Amino acid sequence: MVNYILLYKIRKCIKSIIKEKIDEGELATTEHSCVGCVVDDLSWEIYYLLKERDEKKK
């Protein structure tokens, strides 16, 4: 079962980090780039990594 609250918290954290990096000029963006799409993909990957880690602890 997907824990959407955890996923939302991960997404929110990643989005703020990416926006900060863009503002500082550390990440380049184009007119066609979608920060939300990148954040969603990263959030799911991190979520599954955390879930996998928790399952290994059991």
C-alpha positions in Angstrom: 0.0 0.0 0.0 1.3 3.4 -0.9 1.7 5.9 1.9 0.7 9.1 0.1 1.4 11.3 3.1 5.0 10.2 3.1 5.2 10.6 -0.7 3.7 14.1 -0.4 6.3 15.1 2.3 9.1 13.7 0.1 7.8 15.6 -3.0 7.5 18.9 -1.0 11.1 18.6 0.2 12.5 17.8 -3.2 10.6 20.6 -4.9 11.9 23.2 -2.4 15.4 21.9 -2.9 15.2 22.0 -6.7 13.6 25.5 -6.7 16.4 26.7 -4.5 19.0 25.3 -6.8 17.3 26.9 -9.8 17.2 30.3 -8.1 20.9 30.0 -7.3 21.7 29.0 -10.9 23.0 25.6 -10.0 20.4 23.9 -12.2 19.7 25.0 -15.8 16.1 25.0 -17.0 14.5 25.5 -20.4 11.1 26.8 -21.4 10.0 23.2 -21.9 11.3 21.8 -18.6 8.8 20.7 -16.0 10.1 20.9 -12.5 6.9 19.2 -11.2 7.5 16.2 -13.5 11.1 15.8 -12.3 10.0 16.1 -8.7 7.3 13.5 -9.1 9.8 11.0 -10.6 12.4 11.6 -7.9 9.7 11.4 -5.2 8.5 8.0 -6.3 12.1 6.7 -6.6 13.0 7.9 -3.1 9.7 6.5 -1.7 10.4 3.0 -3.1 14.0 3.1 -1.8 12.7 4.0 1.7 10.0 1.3 1.4 12.6 -1.3 0.3 14.9 -0.3 3.2 12.1 -0.6 5.7 11.2 -4.1 4.4 14.8 -5.3 4.7 14.8 -4.2 8.4 11.8 -6.5 9.2 
